[in-house]
Amino acid sequence: MSKLRSDALSLPEADRAELARTLVKSLDSPADPDAGEAWEREIARRLAEIDAGTAKLLDRSEFNRLMQARIPAGPRG
């Protein structure tokens, strides 16, 4: 494995980038043929909730505060 890694790292940048894309793509599972339709239904449902006034909306600062609270504090740098 170290020989393979060494050989890959000695490639020109463009070739390494192409190799990386190919390797990452090989890890992706096949596309779900129903995913697009499911997202369309979910988007329509959420828009209907907003239009009906039943959705709980957050402003950006509240959203950011909630997301920061979910990120564990740790060393920065």
ROMI-498064 format. One record per residue (C-alpha): residue number from 1; residue in one letter; x, z, y. Coordinates in steps of 0.25 Angstrom, whole numbers, plus 2048, in hexadecimal, padded with zeros to 3 digits. Last residue first. Layout:
BEGIN
+--------+------+-----+-----+-----+
: fidren : banu :  xx :  zz :  yy :
+--------+------+-----+-----+-----+
:    NUM :    a :   X :   Z :   Y :
...
+--------+------+-----+-----+-----+
end
This chain:
BEGIN
+--------+------+-----+-----+-----+
: fidren : banu :  xx :  zz :  yy :
+--------+------+-----+-----+-----+
:     77 :    g : 7E8 : 83C : 86A :
:     76 :    r : 7DD : 845 : 867 :
:     75 :    p : 7DD : 851 : 85D :
:     74 :    g : 7CF : 854 : 858 :
:     73 :    a : 7C1 : 857 : 85C :
:     72 :    p : 7B7 : 852 : 852 :
:     71 :    i : 7AE : 847 : 857 :
:     70 :    r : 79F : 84A : 856 :
:     69 :    a : 79F : 851 : 864 :
:     68 :    q : 7A5 : 845 : 86A :
:     67 :    m : 799 : 83D : 865 :
:     66 :    l : 78F : 846 : 86B :
:     65 :    r : 796 : 846 : 878 :
:     64 :    n : 797 : 837 : 878 :
:     63 :    f : 788 : 836 : 875 :
:     62 :    e : 784 : 840 : 880 :
:     61 :    s : 78D : 838 : 88A :
:     60 :    r : 787 : 82B : 886 :
:     59 :    d : 779 : 82E : 887 :
:     58 :    l : 771 : 832 : 87B :
:     57 :    l : 764 : 82C : 876 :
:     56 :    k : 75A : 833 : 86D :
:     55 :    a : 751 : 828 : 868 :
:     54 :    t : 742 : 82B : 869 :
:     53 :    g : 73F : 823 : 876 :
:     52 :    a : 737 : 818 : 86F :
:     51 :    d : 741 : 80E : 874 :
:     50 :    i : 74D : 816 : 870 :
:     49 :    e : 747 : 818 : 862 :
:     48 :    a : 744 : 809 : 861 :
:     47 :    l : 752 : 806 : 865 :
:     46 :    r : 757 : 80F : 859 :
:     45 :    r : 74E : 808 : 84F :
:     44 :    a : 752 : 7FA : 854 :
:     43 :    i : 760 : 7FE : 853 :
:     42 :    e : 75E : 803 : 845 :
:     41 :    r : 757 : 7F7 : 840 :
:     40 :    e : 761 : 7EE : 845 :
:     39 :    w : 76C : 7F6 : 83F :
:     38 :    a : 765 : 7F5 : 831 :
:     37 :    e : 764 : 7E6 : 833 :
:     36 :    g : 773 : 7E5 : 836 :
:     35 :    a : 776 : 7EE : 82A :
:     34 :    d : 76E : 7E7 : 81F :
:     33 :    p : 779 : 7DE : 81B :
:     32 :    d : 783 : 7EA : 81A :
:     31 :    a : 791 : 7E4 : 81C :
:     30 :    p : 79A : 7E5 : 811 :
:     29 :    s : 7A3 : 7F2 : 811 :
:     28 :    d : 7AF : 7F2 : 81B :
:     27 :    l : 7BC : 7F5 : 814 :
:     26 :    s : 7C0 : 7E6 : 813 :
:     25 :    k : 7BE : 7E4 : 822 :
:     24 :    v : 7C8 : 7EF : 825 :
:     23 :    l : 7D2 : 7E8 : 81C :
:     22 :    t : 7CF : 7DA : 823 :
:     21 :    r : 7D0 : 7E0 : 831 :
:     20 :    a : 7DD : 7E7 : 82E :
:     19 :    l : 7E3 : 7DA : 828 :
:     18 :    e : 7DF : 7D2 : 834 :
:     17 :    a : 7E5 : 7DD : 83D :
:     16 :    r : 7F2 : 7DD : 835 :
:     15 :    d : 7F3 : 7CE : 836 :
:     14 :    a : 7F1 : 7CE : 845 :
:     13 :    e : 7FB : 7D9 : 846 :
:     12 :    p : 806 : 7D2 : 83E :
:     11 :    l : 808 : 7D8 : 830 :
:     10 :    s : 812 : 7E3 : 82E :
:      9 :    l : 807 : 7ED : 82D :
:      8 :    a : 801 : 7E6 : 821 :
:      7 :    d : 80E : 7E5 : 819 :
:      6 :    s : 811 : 7F4 : 81C :
:      5 :    r : 802 : 7F7 : 817 :
:      4 :    l : 804 : 7EF : 80B :
:      3 :    k : 811 : 7F5 : 807 :
:      2 :    s : 80B : 803 : 80A :
:      1 :    m : 800 : 800 : 800 :
+--------+------+-----+-----+-----+
end
